Each structure stands twice: as structure tokens, then as C-alpha cells.
Amino acid sequence: MNRCSRRLVSAAVLATLLALPLAAAADDENYRDAAEVQAELVKVLTCQADRAEYERLGSALTPIYYEKPAQPALAGWSLVKDENSFVAVMNLPKPVTVYGHATTQVMMAGQGLLAVLDGDHVDALSAELKLAPSTEPLAKHIRTRTVRVQPIGDGIEATIVQTVSTITTHPGKTMVGCEYRMNY
């Protein structure tokens, strides 16, 4: 990928991160405590959350991306310096378990949040979750399944897509999570 393409994708990731707080409802409340954040994080990562829950979590994570103070319930979360400008990786203060795998890292990429697992679990998780190779031309390494389509209003829908993938910038890692794509 050339330098110009990387800048465009970086701009797209940044635009998504910036849009999250704007898209969230104005009356979003802070999380009560770390346990509530962990529970909602698992819901988002396993595609059990709706778009509003994803946006609430994304809004809460945005200050971490900018290395600013986050709400108290996210104490201990930190941004990982990463060479891949297409993603934002964050360390968690306490492990979270997703599909039987514990991790202390999550990755924001596009309109999704993914658990970063040690090892190659793509085939096993794809079989367990009934995922198929992506139909996107440059994303054959990504396995997906549409979980549901959620009407938002005014003809807008959120397509909730489960994903499992690897990326060359993170060898020995498997990313599993959920994308909350907006359809206008």
C-alpha cells in the first residue's frame, strides 16, 4: 500500500473515532464502574450489543485514543503505540474473555471493536461462529457473518457483522469482534 493510500485510510480511521462521540446520544452517562465497562465490552465484542451500546463505549474510549483522561470506570486503559496507522490498540487493566479466550488488548478498526488474541484461532473461531471469507476484494483474510440488521430510524440501519481476522502488522495474533456498520 502506498503512502497516499495509508494516509487516506488513517484519515478514515480517525474520522470514525471522531464521529463516535458525535453519534452517541447526548444523554450518555458515564459507566458506573469497571465491571459495567467489562460487561458492555464483552457484549460489543460478541455482537450482542446494539449500535447505541457500541457508540456509548466508543465515546468513552475516544479520550484514551487522544491520551486524555477517561471517565473513572476506564481507569487503567491505555493506548498502545502501534506502527499500523489503520488501527488503534488499547491495553485493558484486567483481562476480558471472548469465546473462551482471555485477552488484555482490544483494537478499534473502522466501525468495529475487536479482541486481540494470542495465537492463530481463525479457523477454529470461524468454524465455531459459522463465519465465511469476506466478499470484499482486499479482505479475503477476514471471515464474517452478518448477525442482524438494526433499524436506527429515518431509513438508516446498522448492520452488525461478526468478524475474525489476522493482519500482517500483528503476527501471531487473531482479532475477533464485531463491526457496527451504518447503512444510509
NORBEL-V885093 format. One record per helix or strand. SS is the DSSP state (hx for helix, st for strand). FROM is the first residue (numbers start at 1). TO is the last residue. If there is no record, write none. Layout:
BEGIN
ss from to
SS FROM TO
SS FROM TO
END
This chain:
BEGIN
ss from to
hx 3 23
hx 34 45
hx 51 65
hx 72 74
st 78 80
st 88 98
st 101 109
st 112 118
hx 122 129
st 132 133
st 143 153
st 156 165
hx 168 170
st 173 183
END
